[in-house]
Amino acid sequence: MNDHRRIVRTGLVAAAAACLAGCGSAAEAGLAGASSKAMLRADTDRDGRLSPADDAGRGAWTAARGAIMLPNLDDDASRCPTAGEKGGRLTDAALAACHDAADTVVNGAADAADLAPLEIPAVTGASGSARATLRADARSRNKVRIFVRRGGRLTALGADGGIRPDELRRGVRLAVEARDVVRDPAAWSGFSDLTLAVTDGGRTRADTVRLRVAPVLFQHDLLPLDRAVVANPKAPVTLEKGTAPDKPVKGQEAYRRDLRRGLDAEGLRASFIESPAGGDQWMGDMFKAGYASMPGPDGKEHRVVVNLRSPAVTPDFPARDRPLRDASRPVFTMMRGPGVAGLQQFDATAVDRPDDNLYYGSASSSGNFGTIPPYGKYRTGRIVYGGEGKFAPDAKFTRMLQAQGYQDPVAIDTSWLGVGHVDEFFHFVPRSGGKGWAMVVADPRMGMDLLNKVARSGGGGQRLVEGVAPSNTQFPGLTVAQALTKPELVDGTRIAAAGVDRALRQFRDKAGITERDVIRVPALFIKLDLPDGYPRKDLTVTYLPDAANGISTGTGGYLAPAQHGPRQDGHDVFQRATEQALRGAGVRVHWIEDWDYSHYVGTAGGDIHCVTNVQRNLGGTTPWWRPAR
């Protein structure tokens, strides 16, 4: 955020200097009939239309006033290829390179709606020899494209920026697109100063408007869920004219059945989005759903969905031209289209450091990124991600997130988790009162307390894991009484409890989230048995499915993994405790079977949020450009 403030301050100084030279005043003596009028107009007051009300302060940009342009990265004409010649696989760079702003054509009415309006009001006194040019400042020139309406069509303005005398006399309609987002503020701050210079009769007048590219914002968990994104067992190459066979995954049928039932119960009946996975079913790790917006007609928010591809490099030594996970390619090959953009940013040198993922965990996976819902001055919420020391997400990716300037990212220590993702121990749900939401947090001590209660009531001899074949558990036949003294569980509880405590202190200090904003649910953590020489120590994963690793539907429902915990009075004690905790916030829990599909998979496994991504309804977002009251 400090970088953004510095950018804005620097921009205002530059804008003030520009205004002295050209914001409605002549550089030399004014042109006849136009000395006091705006020569260039953008939607400075952000009401979605052009009018004289936009003319004040048009060369500056503040939180309350200034024109906005979209990063035009969607594919409204669905023209971007998903494969190369003869069905060959495109490189990661080639996949990301195609979008509406990559060409000089306005790709239909939907693409035109993504452009920010501009106009040159009629200069009635312009002579037939008047010369006019409209250009962006040197630093942003390759970041924006200007279109001019000629012959009833929007056409890319030539490199010379030339505007004809007859156009000046009639008035000119124009539009502008941003060709990228802010990735590194040292390279581009996101601002563009467009200057119209008109020379006529030996006199020159100039006018400047300033625009800012809309930030890419993460969607948050309170928004209503539209559709769930689940893994299709076909390999990703099936989208690229490949011939890979289906690869069914154990437990997939039960997971999909219960997920469908949970969504249906909330009235969310849209079909799943089937994303090719090739056995890599961790959809929550493949992309983060975001959006960008600007004022549209009648001042309403005009949005484009932006799916941010995970910058995680595959642990196996990757292809140098395709270093990212195959199952994240559908961000471009399938999801990008009308109104939906894809975005990719990663450190290419990480291709030569596959051990970073192997030893330090997949910190760059999108399961390690979340969004604190809106509160206080953060009207669109705040980004939160996990990282500590060498365990940290891709620095280029997080720098891009910071550079957006409106969701001030918060880093939380997740180095105590085997996979190390924030979704392993918290999620957000709506709640009346307070901030309007609560953070569901996995509580290791609460999990052990439940086991003690079961043992004291005479249930110590029952199995810890119910409803699962003993052979399909790490400690077959382990009883509740045995679990209370099992070193791996005792140590896992100690490590995880300390990790959760530390994270909650960071949430309090960095984001003002206190115990009043927390709903604790029981969890059991186990210490991982790591090989000699492994550089990370004291790592934990959940032994029972992790109720905090779930998904809020945004409609008052919560999708959580079936617990398979010990029973008391005929009830799963972990499920009952979770339901009671969430019922106080008015949240309904829908249990999803995921033991075989995701929980008991590999060394660390995962749960519902790890294998499910979502698209949310953006109708309830708050325009980022409206200042907090």
Buried (B, 14 or more C-beta within 10 A) or exposed (E): EEBBEEBBEEBBEBBEEBBEBBBBBBBEEBBBEBEEBBBBBBBBBBBBBBEEEBBEBBBBBEEEBBBBBBBBBBBBBEBBEBBBEEEEBBBBEBBBEBBBBBBEBBBEEBBBBBBBBBBBBBBEBBEEEBBBBBBBBEEBEEBBBBBBBEEEEBEBBEEEBBBBBEBBBBEBBBBBBBBBBBBBBEEBBBBBBBBBBBBBEEBBBBBBBBBBBBBBBBBBBBBBBBBBBBBBBBBBBBBBEBEBEEBEBEBBEBBBEBBBEBBEBBEBEEEBBBBBBBBBBBBBBBBBBBBBBBBBEEBEBBBBBBBBBBBBBBBEEBBEEBBBBBBBBBBBBBBBBBBBBBBBBBBEEBBEEBEBBBBBBBBBBBBBBBBBBBBEEBBBBBBBBBBBEEBBBBBBBBBBBBBBBBBBBBBBBBBBBBBBBBBBBBBBBBBEEEBEBBBBBBBBBBBBEBBEBBBEEEBBEBBBBBEBEEEEBEBEEBBBBBBBEBEBBBBBBBBBBBBBEBBBEBBBEBBEBEEEBBBBBBBBBBBBEBEEEEEBEBBBBBBBBBBBBBBBBBBBBBBBBBBBBBBBEEEBBBBBBBBEBBEEBEBBBBBBBBBBBBBBBEEBBBBBBBBBBBBBBBEEBEBBBEEEE
